[in-house]
Protein backbone atom coordinates (compact mmCIF):
# COMPACT_ATOMS: atom_id res chain seq x y z
CA UNK A 1 0.00 0.00 0.00
CA UNK A 2 1.33 3.41 -0.95
CA UNK A 3 1.33 5.93 1.88
CA UNK A 4 0.10 9.51 1.63
CA UNK A 5 3.68 10.72 1.75
CA UNK A 6 4.72 8.42 -1.07
CA UNK A 7 1.70 9.52 -3.09
CA UNK A 8 2.67 13.14 -2.51
CA UNK A 9 6.27 12.48 -3.57
CA UNK A 10 5.08 10.70 -6.70
CA UNK A 11 2.72 13.57 -7.53
CA UNK A 12 5.42 16.19 -7.07
CA UNK A 13 7.84 14.13 -9.15
CA UNK A 14 5.39 14.09 -12.02
CA UNK A 15 4.94 17.84 -11.73
CA UNK A 16 8.66 18.51 -11.55
CA UNK A 17 9.37 16.41 -14.63
CA UNK A 18 6.95 18.40 -16.78
CA UNK A 19 7.34 21.91 -18.11
CA UNK A 20 3.84 23.34 -18.22
CA UNK A 21 2.93 26.86 -19.34
CA UNK A 22 -0.09 28.77 -20.49
CA UNK A 23 1.02 28.27 -24.08
CA UNK A 24 1.02 24.48 -24.14
CA UNK A 25 0.67 23.21 -27.68
CA UNK A 26 1.03 19.49 -27.10
CA UNK A 27 1.87 17.16 -24.29
CA UNK A 28 2.74 13.50 -24.58
CA UNK A 29 1.49 11.54 -21.63
CA UNK A 30 2.22 7.88 -21.18
CA UNK A 31 0.00 6.42 -18.47
CA UNK A 32 0.78 2.85 -17.52
CA UNK A 33 -2.75 1.53 -17.33
CA UNK A 34 -3.27 -2.20 -17.77
CA UNK A 35 -5.98 -3.35 -20.17
CA UNK A 36 -7.45 -6.76 -19.37
CA UNK A 37 -9.13 -8.83 -22.06
CA UNK A 38 -11.22 -11.19 -19.95
CA UNK A 39 -13.54 -10.88 -16.96
CA UNK A 40 -14.66 -13.48 -14.47
CA UNK A 41 -18.27 -12.38 -14.14
CA UNK A 42 -19.88 -15.75 -13.59
CA UNK A 43 -21.92 -15.48 -16.81
CA UNK A 44 -20.78 -16.74 -20.19
CA UNK A 45 -23.24 -14.57 -22.14
CA UNK A 46 -22.23 -11.08 -23.16
CA UNK A 47 -23.87 -8.51 -20.87
CA UNK A 48 -25.94 -5.66 -22.19
CA UNK A 49 -24.30 -2.31 -21.46
CA UNK A 50 -26.24 0.86 -20.72
CA UNK A 51 -24.40 4.12 -20.06
CA UNK A 52 -26.57 6.97 -18.81
CA UNK A 53 -24.71 10.25 -19.27
CA UNK A 54 -26.40 13.30 -17.79
CA UNK A 55 -25.66 16.86 -18.89
CA UNK A 56 -24.23 19.41 -16.41
CA UNK A 57 -25.54 17.39 -13.46
CA UNK A 58 -23.50 17.91 -10.31
CA UNK A 59 -22.10 15.53 -7.71
CA UNK A 60 -24.49 16.95 -5.12
CA UNK A 61 -27.71 16.66 -7.15
CA UNK A 62 -28.59 13.16 -5.95
CA UNK A 63 -30.01 12.23 -2.58
CA UNK A 64 -27.51 9.40 -2.20
CA UNK A 65 -24.71 11.96 -2.54
CA UNK A 66 -26.18 14.17 0.14
CA UNK A 67 -28.68 16.48 -1.51
CA UNK A 68 -31.04 17.54 1.30
CA UNK A 69 -34.10 17.68 -0.99
CA UNK A 70 -33.93 13.89 -1.44
CA UNK A 71 -35.84 14.06 -4.73
CA UNK A 72 -34.10 11.23 -6.59
CA UNK A 73 -35.73 8.07 -5.15
CA UNK A 74 -35.04 5.90 -8.19
CA UNK A 75 -31.38 6.84 -8.41
CA UNK A 76 -31.04 6.41 -4.66
CA UNK A 77 -32.57 2.93 -4.97
CA UNK A 78 -30.25 2.18 -7.89
CA UNK A 79 -27.34 3.04 -5.59
CA UNK A 80 -28.76 0.89 -2.78
CA UNK A 81 -29.00 -2.05 -5.18
CA UNK A 82 -25.59 -1.39 -6.69
CA UNK A 83 -22.35 0.50 -6.10
CA UNK A 84 -21.44 4.17 -5.94
CA UNK A 85 -18.05 5.65 -6.83
CA UNK A 86 -17.48 8.87 -4.82
CA UNK A 87 -14.10 9.38 -6.56
CA UNK A 88 -15.33 9.29 -10.15
CA UNK A 89 -14.09 11.98 -12.54
CA UNK A 90 -14.75 13.32 -15.98
CA UNK A 91 -11.86 13.84 -18.41
CA UNK A 92 -12.63 17.50 -19.05
CA UNK A 93 -15.07 19.95 -17.42
CA UNK A 94 -16.93 20.59 -20.70
CA UNK A 95 -19.52 18.65 -22.69
CA UNK A 96 -17.78 17.64 -25.93
CA UNK A 97 -14.34 16.68 -24.58
CA UNK A 98 -15.91 14.59 -21.82
CA UNK A 99 -18.11 12.70 -24.28
CA UNK A 100 -15.22 12.11 -26.66
CA UNK A 101 -13.13 10.71 -23.80
CA UNK A 102 -15.92 8.35 -22.73
CA UNK A 103 -16.45 6.93 -26.22
CA UNK A 104 -12.74 6.62 -27.09
CA UNK A 105 -11.24 5.69 -23.72
CA UNK A 106 -8.61 8.34 -24.37
CA UNK A 107 -7.59 11.64 -22.85
CA UNK A 108 -8.78 14.76 -24.69
CA UNK A 109 -5.18 15.59 -25.58
CA UNK A 110 -5.07 12.31 -27.50
CA UNK A 111 -8.47 12.28 -29.21
CA UNK A 112 -8.43 15.94 -30.28
CA UNK A 113 -11.37 17.22 -28.21
CA UNK A 114 -9.44 19.21 -25.64
CA UNK A 115 -10.64 22.77 -26.02
CA UNK A 116 -12.64 25.15 -23.90
CA UNK A 117 -15.19 27.69 -25.10
CA UNK A 118 -12.41 29.96 -26.33
CA UNK A 119 -11.48 27.47 -29.05
CA UNK A 120 -13.12 25.58 -31.90
CA UNK A 121 -14.61 22.09 -31.81
CA UNK A 122 -17.52 22.62 -29.49
CA UNK A 123 -21.12 23.68 -29.82
CA UNK A 124 -20.61 27.22 -28.58
CA UNK A 125 -18.49 28.40 -31.50
CA UNK A 126 -19.66 29.39 -34.99
CA UNK A 127 -20.86 26.39 -36.96
CA UNK A 128 -18.63 26.94 -39.96
CA UNK A 129 -15.44 26.31 -37.95
CA UNK A 130 -16.74 23.40 -35.92
CA UNK A 131 -15.45 20.02 -37.01
CA UNK A 132 -15.95 16.72 -35.21
CA UNK A 133 -14.49 13.51 -33.87
CA UNK A 134 -11.65 12.29 -36.05
CA UNK A 135 -12.23 9.31 -38.32
CA UNK A 136 -9.01 7.85 -36.93
CA UNK A 137 -10.63 7.47 -33.50
CA UNK A 138 -12.28 4.09 -32.86
CA UNK A 139 -15.39 4.61 -30.76
CA UNK A 140 -16.90 2.17 -28.31
CA UNK A 141 -19.88 1.05 -30.46
CA UNK A 142 -17.59 0.13 -33.35
CA UNK A 143 -15.48 -2.01 -31.02
CA UNK A 144 -18.54 -3.67 -29.48
CA UNK A 145 -19.88 -4.49 -32.93
CA UNK A 146 -17.02 -6.98 -33.24
CA UNK A 147 -18.67 -8.94 -30.43
CA UNK A 148 -22.10 -8.83 -32.05
CA UNK A 149 -23.51 -5.86 -30.15
CA UNK A 150 -26.24 -3.60 -31.54
CA UNK A 151 -25.71 0.01 -30.43
CA UNK A 152 -28.02 2.99 -30.10
CA UNK A 153 -27.49 6.55 -28.93
CA UNK A 154 -30.48 8.46 -27.59
CA UNK A 155 -30.08 12.19 -26.97
CA UNK A 156 -27.13 14.52 -27.32
CA UNK A 157 -24.18 13.58 -29.55
CA UNK A 158 -22.03 16.76 -29.47
CA UNK A 159 -19.08 15.35 -31.40
CA UNK A 160 -19.73 17.03 -34.74
CA UNK A 161 -22.85 18.21 -36.57
CA UNK A 162 -21.91 17.56 -40.19
CA UNK A 163 -22.90 14.31 -41.90
CA UNK A 164 -19.41 12.78 -41.81
CA UNK A 165 -19.21 13.18 -38.03
CA UNK A 166 -22.63 11.88 -36.96
CA UNK A 167 -23.10 8.76 -34.79
CA UNK A 168 -24.01 6.35 -37.60
CA UNK A 169 -20.60 7.06 -39.13
CA UNK A 170 -18.87 6.00 -35.92
CA UNK A 171 -20.33 2.60 -35.14
CA UNK A 172 -23.80 3.31 -33.81
CA UNK A 173 -26.54 1.37 -35.57
CA UNK A 174 -29.37 3.63 -34.39
CA UNK A 175 -29.76 7.19 -33.20
CA UNK A 176 -32.51 9.43 -31.98
CA UNK A 177 -31.44 12.88 -30.88
CA UNK A 178 -29.48 15.93 -31.94
CA UNK A 179 -25.86 16.56 -32.92
CA UNK A 180 -25.85 19.60 -30.62
CA UNK A 181 -27.27 20.60 -27.28
CA UNK A 182 -30.64 22.38 -27.40
CA UNK A 183 -28.59 25.44 -26.38
CA UNK A 184 -27.65 25.79 -30.05
CA UNK A 185 -24.44 25.98 -32.09
CA UNK A 186 -24.60 29.77 -32.41
CA UNK A 187 -25.67 30.72 -28.89
CA UNK A 188 -28.78 32.07 -30.65
CA UNK A 189 -31.70 31.57 -28.30
CA UNK A 190 -34.13 33.42 -30.57
CA UNK A 191 -34.01 30.90 -33.39
CA UNK A 192 -31.35 28.21 -32.90
CA UNK A 193 -31.14 25.93 -35.92
CA UNK A 194 -30.76 22.57 -34.15
CA UNK A 195 -31.81 19.48 -36.11
CA UNK A 196 -33.21 16.31 -34.56
CA UNK A 197 -32.43 12.98 -36.22
CA UNK A 198 -34.05 9.57 -36.23
CA UNK A 199 -31.30 7.46 -37.71
CA UNK A 200 -29.91 9.23 -40.76
CA UNK A 201 -33.15 11.12 -41.33
CA UNK A 202 -33.69 14.63 -40.00
CA UNK A 203 -37.19 14.66 -38.47
CA UNK A 204 -37.43 18.22 -37.20
CA UNK A 205 -35.77 20.90 -35.10
CA UNK A 206 -35.68 21.87 -31.46
CA UNK A 207 -38.10 24.72 -30.67
CA UNK A 208 -40.13 23.90 -33.79
CA UNK A 209 -41.30 20.29 -34.33
CA UNK A 210 -39.80 19.47 -30.91
CA UNK A 211 -40.91 22.47 -28.82
CA UNK A 212 -39.21 23.87 -25.75
CA UNK A 213 -41.11 26.73 -24.10
CA UNK A 214 -38.52 29.38 -23.29
CA UNK A 215 -40.71 31.07 -20.69
CA UNK A 216 -41.98 28.09 -18.71
CA UNK A 217 -39.28 25.54 -19.55
CA UNK A 218 -41.89 23.02 -20.64
CA UNK A 219 -40.74 20.31 -23.04
CA UNK A 220 -41.54 16.65 -23.51
CA UNK A 221 -38.07 15.73 -24.75
CA UNK A 222 -37.02 13.64 -21.75
CA UNK A 223 -40.14 11.49 -22.10
CA UNK A 224 -39.45 11.15 -25.82
CA UNK A 225 -35.88 10.06 -25.11
CA UNK A 226 -37.19 7.59 -22.56
CA UNK A 227 -39.66 6.04 -25.01
CA UNK A 228 -36.99 5.58 -27.67
CA UNK A 229 -34.74 3.86 -25.14
CA UNK A 230 -37.53 1.58 -23.92
CA UNK A 231 -38.50 0.63 -27.46
CA UNK A 232 -34.88 -0.24 -28.28
CA UNK A 233 -34.60 -2.45 -25.19
CA UNK A 234 -37.87 -4.19 -26.09
CA UNK A 235 -36.61 -5.07 -29.57
CA UNK A 236 -33.29 -6.41 -28.34
CA UNK A 237 -35.08 -8.55 -25.75
CA UNK A 238 -37.00 -10.23 -28.58
CA UNK A 239 -33.92 -10.90 -30.70
CA UNK A 240 -31.67 -11.84 -27.78
CA UNK A 241 -28.89 -9.71 -29.26
CA UNK A 242 -26.49 -8.07 -26.78
CA UNK A 243 -26.87 -4.32 -26.92
CA UNK A 244 -25.16 -1.08 -26.01
CA UNK A 245 -27.47 1.81 -25.15
CA UNK A 246 -25.90 5.24 -24.72
CA UNK A 247 -28.64 7.35 -23.14
CA UNK A 248 -27.64 11.03 -23.11
CA UNK A 249 -30.52 13.40 -22.27
CA UNK A 250 -29.73 17.10 -21.92
CA UNK A 251 -32.60 18.42 -19.76
CA UNK A 252 -30.28 19.73 -17.02
CA UNK A 253 -28.23 21.83 -19.46
CA UNK A 254 -29.38 25.44 -19.69
CA UNK A 255 -31.98 26.35 -20.75
CA UNK A 256 -33.31 23.68 -18.40
CA UNK A 257 -36.58 21.95 -19.30
CA UNK A 258 -39.09 19.42 -17.94
CA UNK A 259 -42.44 18.04 -19.07
CA UNK A 260 -45.67 19.58 -17.80
CA UNK A 261 -46.41 17.01 -15.09
CA UNK A 262 -43.02 17.64 -13.47
CA UNK A 263 -42.99 21.44 -13.63
CA UNK A 264 -43.35 22.99 -10.18
CA UNK A 265 -43.00 19.69 -8.33
CA UNK A 266 -39.49 20.18 -6.94
CA UNK A 267 -38.12 22.14 -4.00
CA UNK A 268 -35.27 23.27 -6.28
CA UNK A 269 -37.07 25.16 -9.04
CA UNK A 270 -37.08 24.13 -12.67
CA UNK A 271 -33.65 22.50 -12.39
CA UNK A 272 -35.00 20.25 -9.66
CA UNK A 273 -38.03 19.52 -11.84
CA UNK A 274 -35.69 18.33 -14.60
CA UNK A 275 -33.73 16.17 -12.16
CA UNK A 276 -36.95 14.61 -10.86
CA UNK A 277 -38.04 13.74 -14.39
CA UNK A 278 -34.67 12.20 -15.22
CA UNK A 279 -34.88 10.21 -12.00
CA UNK A 280 -38.30 8.93 -13.06
CA UNK A 281 -36.89 7.95 -16.46
CA UNK A 282 -34.01 6.04 -14.87
CA UNK A 283 -36.51 4.17 -12.72
CA UNK A 284 -38.58 3.28 -15.79
CA UNK A 285 -35.54 1.95 -17.63
CA UNK A 286 -34.46 -0.23 -14.71
CA UNK A 287 -38.01 -1.50 -14.28
CA UNK A 288 -38.15 -2.45 -17.96
CA UNK A 289 -34.96 -4.48 -17.59
CA UNK A 290 -36.59 -6.30 -14.68
CA UNK A 291 -39.87 -6.92 -16.51
CA UNK A 292 -38.03 -8.38 -19.52
CA UNK A 293 -35.76 -10.47 -17.27
CA UNK A 294 -32.69 -8.65 -18.57
CA UNK A 295 -31.58 -7.17 -15.26
CA UNK A 296 -29.16 -9.93 -14.30
CA UNK A 297 -27.35 -9.61 -17.63
CA UNK A 298 -27.26 -5.82 -17.96
CA UNK A 299 -24.64 -3.45 -16.58
CA UNK A 300 -26.09 0.04 -16.11
CA UNK A 301 -23.74 2.93 -15.31
CA UNK A 302 -25.03 6.39 -14.41
CA UNK A 303 -22.84 9.50 -14.43
CA UNK A 304 -22.54 13.06 -15.81
CA UNK A 305 -20.37 14.75 -18.43
CA UNK A 306 -19.10 17.50 -16.11
CA UNK A 307 -20.01 19.38 -12.97
CA UNK A 308 -23.05 21.57 -12.51
CA UNK A 309 -22.96 24.99 -14.19
CA UNK A 310 -22.87 27.33 -11.21
CA UNK A 311 -23.03 30.28 -13.59
CA UNK A 312 -26.71 29.38 -14.06
CA UNK A 313 -27.36 30.34 -10.44
CA UNK A 314 -30.62 29.00 -8.99
CA UNK A 315 -31.37 27.30 -12.32
CA UNK A 316 -28.19 25.27 -12.02
CA UNK A 317 -27.29 22.18 -10.05
CA UNK A 318 -25.25 21.38 -6.97
CA UNK A 319 -21.67 20.17 -6.76
CA UNK A 320 -22.06 19.36 -3.09
CA UNK A 321 -19.07 20.36 -0.96
CA UNK A 322 -16.73 20.82 -3.90
CA UNK A 323 -15.20 24.03 -5.22
CA UNK A 324 -16.46 25.63 -8.44
CA UNK A 325 -18.19 23.80 -11.28
CA UNK A 326 -18.43 23.36 -15.03
CA UNK A 327 -15.63 24.94 -17.08
CA UNK A 328 -13.17 24.66 -14.19
CA UNK A 329 -10.66 21.95 -13.30
CA UNK A 330 -11.50 22.18 -9.61
CA UNK A 331 -13.35 19.32 -7.94
CA UNK A 332 -16.76 20.82 -8.65
CA UNK A 333 -16.10 20.75 -12.38
CA UNK A 334 -14.43 17.36 -12.55
CA UNK A 335 -15.93 15.04 -9.92
CA UNK A 336 -19.17 13.39 -11.03
CA UNK A 337 -21.95 11.33 -9.48
CA UNK A 338 -21.44 7.68 -10.47
CA UNK A 339 -23.59 4.61 -9.85
CA UNK A 340 -23.08 1.09 -11.20
CA UNK A 341 -25.99 -1.38 -11.18
CA UNK A 342 -25.91 -5.04 -12.16
CA UNK A 343 -28.09 -7.31 -10.01
CA UNK A 344 -26.53 -10.66 -9.07
CA UNK A 345 -23.10 -9.42 -10.14
CA UNK A 346 -22.42 -6.15 -8.33
CA UNK A 347 -22.88 -6.54 -4.57
CA UNK A 348 -25.67 -4.20 -3.40
CA UNK A 349 -25.19 -1.18 -1.18
CA UNK A 350 -21.46 -0.83 -1.76
CA UNK A 351 -19.29 2.28 -1.77
CA UNK A 352 -16.08 1.90 -3.74
CA UNK A 353 -13.44 4.62 -3.32
CA UNK A 354 -11.45 3.55 -6.35
CA UNK A 355 -10.22 6.53 -8.36
CA UNK A 356 -12.00 6.20 -11.71
CA UNK A 357 -12.84 8.23 -14.81
CA UNK A 358 -15.31 8.20 -17.71
CA UNK A 359 -12.51 6.77 -19.87
CA UNK A 360 -12.65 3.59 -17.80
CA UNK A 361 -16.15 2.88 -19.11
CA UNK A 362 -14.65 2.28 -22.56
CA UNK A 363 -12.11 -0.29 -21.42
CA UNK A 364 -14.46 -1.94 -18.93
CA UNK A 365 -17.11 -2.38 -21.62
CA UNK A 366 -14.61 -4.04 -23.95
CA UNK A 367 -13.50 -6.41 -21.21
CA UNK A 368 -17.07 -7.44 -20.43
CA UNK A 369 -17.78 -7.98 -24.13
CA UNK A 370 -14.61 -10.01 -24.61
CA UNK A 371 -13.14 -7.56 -27.12
CA UNK A 372 -9.42 -6.89 -27.29
CA UNK A 373 -8.62 -3.21 -27.92
CA UNK A 374 -6.32 -2.38 -30.83
CA UNK A 375 -2.70 -2.57 -29.73
CA UNK A 376 -1.78 0.39 -31.91
CA UNK A 377 -4.06 2.78 -30.00
CA UNK A 378 -2.90 3.99 -26.55
CA UNK A 379 -5.78 3.88 -24.08
CA UNK A 380 -6.09 5.87 -20.86
CA UNK A 381 -9.07 4.05 -19.41
CA UNK A 382 -8.53 1.02 -17.20
CA UNK A 383 -10.63 -2.07 -16.51
CA UNK A 384 -12.95 -1.52 -13.53
CA UNK A 385 -14.33 -5.06 -13.37
CA UNK A 386 -12.27 -5.93 -10.24
CA UNK A 387 -13.89 -2.95 -8.52
CA UNK A 388 -17.36 -3.66 -9.88
CA UNK A 389 -17.50 -7.41 -9.39
CA UNK A 390 -15.16 -7.95 -6.46
CA UNK A 391 -15.28 -4.53 -4.72
CA UNK A 392 -11.50 -4.25 -4.94
CA UNK A 393 -9.46 -1.06 -4.94
CA UNK A 394 -5.87 -0.54 -6.00
CA UNK A 395 -3.26 2.17 -6.24
CA UNK A 396 -3.61 3.93 -9.53
CA UNK A 397 -1.31 5.91 -11.74
CA UNK A 398 -1.99 9.64 -11.48
CA UNK A 399 -4.60 10.87 -13.93
CA UNK A 400 -3.77 13.95 -15.98
CA UNK A 401 -6.32 16.23 -17.59
CA UNK A 402 -5.07 19.03 -19.79
CA UNK A 403 -6.74 21.91 -21.60
CA UNK A 404 -5.08 24.48 -23.80
CA UNK A 405 -6.14 27.65 -22.00
CA UNK A 406 -3.34 27.20 -19.51
CA UNK A 407 -4.75 24.87 -16.90
CA UNK A 408 -4.07 21.28 -15.95
CA UNK A 409 -4.93 18.88 -13.18
CA UNK A 410 -3.05 16.01 -11.56
CA UNK A 411 -4.85 13.66 -9.21
CA UNK A 412 -4.28 10.81 -6.84
CA UNK A 413 -6.76 9.48 -4.30
CA UNK A 414 -5.33 11.79 -1.63
CA UNK A 415 -4.46 14.90 -3.60
CA UNK A 416 -5.58 17.14 -6.43
CA UNK A 417 -3.18 19.72 -7.80
CA UNK A 418 -4.49 22.39 -10.16
CA UNK A 419 -2.54 25.02 -12.08
CA UNK A 420 -4.27 27.90 -13.84
CA UNK A 421 -2.06 30.40 -15.66
N, C-alpha and C positions, 0 to 999 in steps of 0.2 A: 504494500500500500504506500502510495506517495504521500508524504506529509505536506502540510500547508506551506512550510518553508521551502521544500523542494519544488512544489508547484510554483511558488513565487519566483524562485531562482530560474526555473525553466522559462517562465513567462518573460522575465527580464532579459534572459539570454536571447530569446526570439526577437525582442524589441531591439536589443543592442546590435543584433546582426543584420538589421534592416535599416536602410536609409530611406525614410519616408518624408515627403514634403507635400506641400499643397499643390504641386505641379506634377504629381505622379502621372505617368503616361501608361506604364505597364509594370506589373509585378508578377514574377513567377513564384508560385507557391507550390511546394511539394508537400502534401499532407499524407503521412503514412497510415492510411486507413485500410484495413483489411476488408476484402470483399469475399464473402462466403458464397458458395454455389449450391449448398443444400441446406435443408432445415428439417430438424426432427420435430414435426408438429403432430405426430400421432395420426395423421390422415393422409392417405396416399393420393386422394383427389386434389386437384388444384383449387385453392380457395378463391372465391370471389373477392375482389378488392374494391372498396368504396372509400374514396378520399373526399371529405367534405371540407372545402376551403372557404371560410368566411371572408368578408371584405371589410377591412378597417375595424375588426372586432377586437377589443382589448382583453388582456389577461384577467382583468377584474370585472368582466361583464357577466360571468357565470356565477350562479349561487355556490357551486362547488369550489370555486376559487375565491369565495369570500364576499361576493356582492350582497349587501344587506337587503336588497329588495327581494331576493330569492324568487325570481320570476322565470327560472329556467328549469322546471321540474323534469322535463324529459332528458335534458343534457345532464342534470344532476343524477338521474337514475342510470343513464348510460355510464357515468363515472362509477357509480356504486356497483354496477355489474361488470365493470372493466377496470381499466388502469389509467391513472392520470400521470402526466409528465410535467411537473412544475418547472423543470429546467429545459423547456423546449423553445427553440429559437428559429426565427426566420433567417434568410440569407441576406436580406436587404430590407430596409424599412419602407419600401415602396412597392406598389402593386406589381408592375411588370417584372422587375428583377426577381422578386420572390417567387412568382409563378414559373418563370423560366428555370430557376434553381430547382424547384420541386420536380418539374417534368424532365429535367436533364440529369439530376443528381450532381450538378456541378456548380461551383462558385460563380457568381456573376462575372468576375474577372475572366473566367474561362469561356462562358457561353455567350458573352457579348452584351448581355443586358445588365449593365452596371451603373447606369446613369441616374441622376436625380432630375428634378424638374427643370434644372437649368440647361439640360442637354437634350439631344434627340432620343428617339426610340422609346417614347412613352406616350400615353394618350393625352397629355396636357400640352404637347407641342403641335405646331401646325401640321396638318395631315400630309402635306406634300413632302416633308422631310422625314416622316416616320417610316421606318422600314419594318423589320420583323425578325423572328427567330431564324437563325441561319439554317440553311438546308444541310449543313454539315453536322448539325446537332441531331443526335438520335434520341427521340423523346420516348417516354415510358410506354405509351400505347403501342408504338412500333415494336419495341422489344417484347412486350407481352403477346403480341400477335404471333410471335414465333412459337409460343406455347399454346396457341389455339384460342386465345382470349378475344372476345368481342368488346370494343371500347366505345364509350359514349361520354361526351362532355355536355353538361347542362349548365348554362349560365355564361359567365364572363370569361372570355379567352385572353385578350389583352397582350397578345404576343405578335401583333401585326394585323392590319385591317385589309390589306390587299389580297387578291385571290391566291397568290402563290404562298402566302403565309398562314392561311386559315387552317383550322384543326384537321380537316379531312386530308390535307397535304402532309400531315405529320403523324399519321398512324391511327387517328380516330376514325372509327367506322360511321359514327353518328354524331350529330351535333344539333342542339337547340339552344340558341342564345345569341349573343352579340360579340363582335370582335373588340368592342370598346366597352368601357363602363357607361352607364346611363348619364354620367357627368358630361360626356361628349368630347370629341377629339379637338375641338377648337375653344373649349371653355366658353361656349356660346349657349347660355341657358335660355335664350329667347327662341331659338329654333335649331337645336343641335341635330345634325344629320347622322343618326346612329342606326344602322340597319340591324335587323333581327333575322337570323337564318334558321331554317329547318333543313338540316343537311347542307347541300350546296345551293339551295334555293332561298333567295331573300323573300321573306314573307311579310315584311312591313318595317316600320321604324318605331323606336321609342318616341313617346309623346304624341304619336299619331295613331297607327293601328294598335299599338301597345301603350295605352295612355298612362301617364303619371301626372297627377294633379299637383301643380307646383305650389298651390296655396295650402291645401290640406295634407299633402303627402300621400294621398290615396292611390294605390296601384295594386293590381292583382298579380303582379309578376312572380312573387314568391310562390303563390299557389300554382301558377302555370309551370314554374320550374319543378315543383314537387310532382305534379301530374306526369310530366315527361319522364322524370326519374322512376316513378312507380310503374309506368307503362313499360319502360325498358326492362326493369326487374321482372315484371310479369312474363315478358316474352322470353327472357333467358331462362326462367324457371321451366318453361314448357320445353325448350330445346335441350336443356341440361348443359349448355355451353358455359364455361367459366367466363366471367365478365369483369371488366374494369369500368366503374362509374366514377367520373370526376364531376362532383356536384359543386358548382361555384356560383352561388347566388350573390347579388351585390346590394341587397337592401340596406345594409348598414353603412354603405358609402354615401356621402353627401351628394345630392340631396336625398336624405333618408326617406324611405317609403314603407307602407304597410297596407294590407287590404282593409276594407271597411270594417269588418267585424273585429279587427284588432286595434283600430285607431281609438285612442283614449282609454285603453284598458291597462296601461302600465303606470307605475309610479315615477317613471323616468322619461316622460314625454314621448315624442314620436320615435326617438331612438329606441327607447325601451319597448315600444309597440313593435318595432321591427324585430328586435331580439326575441320577443315573445312569439312572433309568428315563425321565425326561423326555428325556435325551439319546438314548436308544434310540428313543423315539417320534419325535423329530425326524428321526433317520436313516431310519426307516421311511417317513415322509411324503415325504422327498426321494427315496427309492428308488422310491416309487410314481409320483411325477412322471416319473422317468426311464423306468420300465417302460411307462408309458402315452404316452410321447413328448410329455409336456407341459412338460418342464423348460425348453426354450428359449423358452417363451411364458408363464412363470410367475415373477413376482417374489415371493420369500419374504423376509420381514423378521422377525427374531427380536429381542425385547427384553424388558424387565420393567416392571412398573407402578411400582415404587419400590425403594429399596435394601433390603438384607437387614435383618431385624429382630434387631438385636443384643441386644435384651432377652430373646430366646429362648436366649441363651447357646450352649452346644455344640449345641443343636438348631436353631440359626439358621445363616445363610449368612455369606459373606465379602464385604466391600466393598473388598477389596484394601488399597491404601495410604491410603484416604480416611477422613476424620473422620466419626464417628457413622454413623447409618443411618436406617431407616424412622422416620417421624414427625419428622424434623429437616430443616431446609433446608440443612444442610451437605452437602459433596460426597457423603458416604456415603449420604445419603438421596435425593439427586437424580440422581446420575450412574448410568447404566444400561449393562449390556452391550448391544451392538447389532451385528447382523450382517445384511448384505443379500446375497442370493444370486439370481442370474439368469444361468445359463449362456448364453454367446454374446452377452450384452449387458453385464454387469458384468465388467470385467477381473478375473481371479483374483488372489488374494494381495495385494490392495491394502489400505492403511491410509489412511483419509481423515480428516483432523483438522478437518473442517468442524464448526462448532458447530451442533448440530441437536437437535430435541425431538420427543416423540411427536406433537405437533400437526402436524408436517410430514408425517406419514404420511397424514393426511387430504388435504392439498392435493396431495401427490405422487400419490396414488391417483387423484384426479380428473383430473390432467393426463394420466396414462397412459391413462385411460379416455376421454379426449376430452370431459370434462364441464366446463362452465363453472360455477363456483360462483355462488350468488345474489349480486348486487351489493348487495343491501340488508343482507347479513349480514357484519359485519367478521370477518375471519379472522386468526389469529395464526400459523398454520402457513405455511411457505414451500415452494416446489417444490424438491425435492432431486434432480430428474433430472440436472441438470448435474454434480452430485457423483457420482451413481450411474453414469451412462453415460459420462461424460467425465472423471471423477476430478478435477473442478475444486473449488476452494475460493474463498471470497470473504468480504470483510468483512461482518459481519452486525450489524444493529441489536441493541442490548442486549435480552436477554430478561428479563422481569420475572415473578416468581412471587409471589403474595401470598396469605396466609391470615389469617384474622381474629383469631387469638390473639396478634397483636402481632409477627409476624415477616414479613420479606420478603427476597427475594434478587434481586440484580442481577448479570448475568453478561456478560462478554465472553470471548473466547478466552484472554486473558491473566489476567483477574481474576475473582474472585467476592467479592462484598461481601454480608454477611449482617447483619441487625439483628434482635435478639430483645429485646423489651421485657418 
